Amino acid sequence: MLTLTFVVPLTFGILIAWIALSCITIPLFQWFVRRHNWTSSLNAAASVPPSRGLDHGKPAREAENDTRDSEKAE
């Protein structure tokens, strides 16, 4: 039969080990996910030519004026 003097230190030991494991793995997982997101965003940016965007390389105001002019023409 397990005595209380054996169970309590074992329980605290398991708790401390769990805390240490969490303190190590959580930053590692965060680093991995951020690195993955960062590399995928770099790959996505590299695959789109700089002159081909939603506004086709024009400043935002010129792109808005073009859409307004095309709406007026219709």
Backbone bond lengths (Angstrom), bond angles and torsions (degrees), N, CA, C in turn:
res aa  C-N    CA-C-N  psi(-1)  N-CA   C-N-CA  omega(-1)  CA-C   N-CA-C  phi
1 M - - - 1.445 - - 1.522 109.52 -
2 L 1.338 114.77 135.70 1.454 119.18 179.93 1.513 110.20 -77.21
3 T 1.301 114.89 136.77 1.465 118.69 178.79 1.523 109.21 -94.72
4 L 1.308 114.80 162.24 1.458 121.05 -178.68 1.518 111.10 -65.10
5 T 1.309 118.04 -31.48 1.464 120.52 -179.72 1.525 111.70 -70.32
6 F 1.324 117.50 -19.11 1.458 121.24 177.02 1.529 111.20 -91.71
7 V 1.306 118.05 -36.10 1.459 122.26 -174.22 1.524 111.93 -73.43
8 V 1.317 118.56 -42.51 1.465 121.63 -175.37 1.532 111.17 -63.86
9 P 1.330 120.28 -49.80 1.472 118.35 178.14 1.529 112.61 -63.80
10 L 1.315 117.49 -34.60 1.459 120.79 177.65 1.520 110.56 -64.23
11 T 1.318 116.87 -41.84 1.459 121.46 179.19 1.529 110.73 -64.05
12 F 1.320 117.20 -43.79 1.460 119.89 177.81 1.522 111.38 -66.45
13 G 1.301 117.70 -36.11 1.458 121.34 177.61 1.521 111.36 -63.67
14 I 1.325 116.91 -42.96 1.459 121.15 177.59 1.523 110.34 -64.60
15 L 1.327 116.93 -41.13 1.458 120.99 179.26 1.531 111.33 -63.30
16 I 1.324 117.08 -43.76 1.470 120.62 179.52 1.531 110.31 -66.09
17 A 1.325 117.06 -39.58 1.468 119.99 177.53 1.533 110.70 -63.94
18 W 1.317 117.80 -40.25 1.465 121.83 178.71 1.536 110.99 -64.12
19 I 1.326 116.68 -41.89 1.466 121.02 178.34 1.524 110.19 -63.65
20 A 1.323 117.22 -43.42 1.466 120.89 179.44 1.529 110.68 -63.61
21 L 1.316 116.86 -42.35 1.461 120.75 178.14 1.529 110.83 -62.27
22 S 1.316 116.96 -41.84 1.466 120.93 179.18 1.522 111.50 -65.98
23 C 1.325 116.65 -40.49 1.464 120.23 -179.88 1.523 112.07 -66.14
24 I 1.310 117.63 -23.56 1.462 120.99 178.47 1.526 111.21 -89.22
25 T 1.321 117.36 -45.07 1.463 119.98 -172.19 1.528 113.66 -77.00
26 I 1.315 118.92 -35.63 1.470 120.18 -178.40 1.528 111.77 -61.08
27 P 1.342 119.99 -48.96 1.478 117.88 176.35 1.526 113.21 -63.41
28 L 1.326 117.30 -34.13 1.464 119.04 177.83 1.522 111.64 -64.69
29 F 1.317 117.68 -43.81 1.459 120.84 178.37 1.528 110.65 -65.15
30 Q 1.329 117.36 -40.71 1.463 120.34 178.60 1.520 110.71 -63.13
31 W 1.323 117.13 -42.54 1.455 121.33 178.78 1.520 110.36 -61.92
32 F 1.332 116.73 -44.13 1.455 120.89 -179.10 1.524 111.50 -62.79
33 V 1.323 118.11 -45.17 1.467 121.67 -178.73 1.528 110.37 -66.98
34 R 1.321 117.95 -42.99 1.465 120.32 178.84 1.513 111.21 -64.20
35 R 1.332 116.57 -39.56 1.462 120.50 178.20 1.527 110.22 -64.80
36 H 1.304 117.12 -41.77 1.462 121.48 178.87 1.533 110.11 -63.11
37 N 1.333 117.80 -45.90 1.471 121.32 178.95 1.526 110.90 -63.56
38 W 1.326 116.58 -39.18 1.458 121.04 -178.56 1.516 110.58 -66.23
39 T 1.333 118.44 -45.59 1.459 120.92 -179.41 1.523 111.27 -68.58
40 S 1.332 117.24 -36.69 1.464 118.17 178.72 1.523 111.07 -69.13
41 S 1.324 118.30 -34.28 1.467 119.60 176.87 1.522 110.79 -70.38
42 L 1.325 117.91 -34.12 1.464 120.30 175.98 1.524 110.42 -67.17
43 N 1.318 116.92 -40.73 1.464 120.18 178.55 1.522 111.11 -65.56
44 A 1.318 117.38 -39.26 1.457 120.75 179.11 1.524 110.75 -66.98
45 A 1.326 116.99 -39.59 1.466 120.26 179.40 1.520 110.88 -69.10
46 A 1.316 117.14 -33.27 1.464 120.56 -179.15 1.522 111.50 -74.34
47 S 1.323 117.84 -25.30 1.456 119.97 -177.22 1.525 112.93 -81.96
48 V 1.334 118.45 -14.82 1.465 122.28 179.10 1.523 108.14 -99.77
49 P 1.311 118.21 121.48 1.471 119.65 177.24 1.526 110.27 -62.13
50 P 1.315 118.49 144.70 1.467 120.18 -176.06 1.520 113.85 -63.42
51 S 1.325 119.63 -27.85 1.450 120.19 -178.59 1.527 112.63 -85.63
52 R 1.308 118.22 -6.78 1.461 121.56 -178.53 1.523 109.63 -112.75
53 G 1.292 116.81 92.79 1.451 121.56 175.25 1.506 108.35 -125.61
54 L 1.302 116.20 -164.26 1.456 119.12 177.91 1.523 111.62 -66.53
55 D 1.320 116.00 -33.09 1.456 119.27 -179.29 1.525 112.06 -100.60
56 H 1.320 119.12 8.98 1.457 125.18 177.26 1.524 112.03 55.48
57 G 1.311 116.95 39.71 1.453 121.30 175.18 1.508 114.61 82.85
58 K 1.310 118.98 2.03 1.457 121.37 -179.81 1.525 109.37 -90.57
59 P 1.319 116.45 152.57 1.462 118.32 172.49 1.527 110.66 -61.63
60 A 1.295 117.12 159.59 1.464 122.01 -173.65 1.525 112.12 -59.39
61 R 1.326 117.87 -39.56 1.466 119.39 -177.86 1.524 111.71 -67.44
62 E 1.331 116.83 -38.57 1.465 119.11 178.56 1.524 110.81 -66.44
63 A 1.334 116.42 -38.85 1.466 120.18 178.88 1.521 110.62 -64.53
64 E 1.350 117.37 -39.70 1.467 120.69 177.77 1.523 110.43 -65.14
65 N 1.335 117.20 -41.54 1.467 120.76 179.94 1.525 110.57 -64.01
66 D 1.327 117.71 -38.71 1.464 120.56 179.13 1.521 110.72 -62.91
67 T 1.331 117.65 -41.61 1.460 119.86 -179.66 1.521 110.30 -69.30
68 R 1.323 117.99 -36.70 1.465 120.24 178.24 1.535 110.45 -66.99
69 D 1.340 116.46 -40.43 1.473 119.80 178.90 1.514 110.92 -64.12
70 S 1.312 117.49 -38.71 1.469 119.78 -179.24 1.525 110.34 -70.98
71 E 1.323 117.75 -31.67 1.473 120.41 177.12 1.531 110.21 -70.18
72 K 1.311 117.09 -36.98 1.466 120.48 179.27 1.522 111.17 -68.57
73 A 1.328 116.84 -34.57 1.447 121.13 -178.09 1.532 111.49 -68.30
74 E 1.294 117.15 -27.51 1.462 120.62 -178.37 1.478 109.45 -79.32
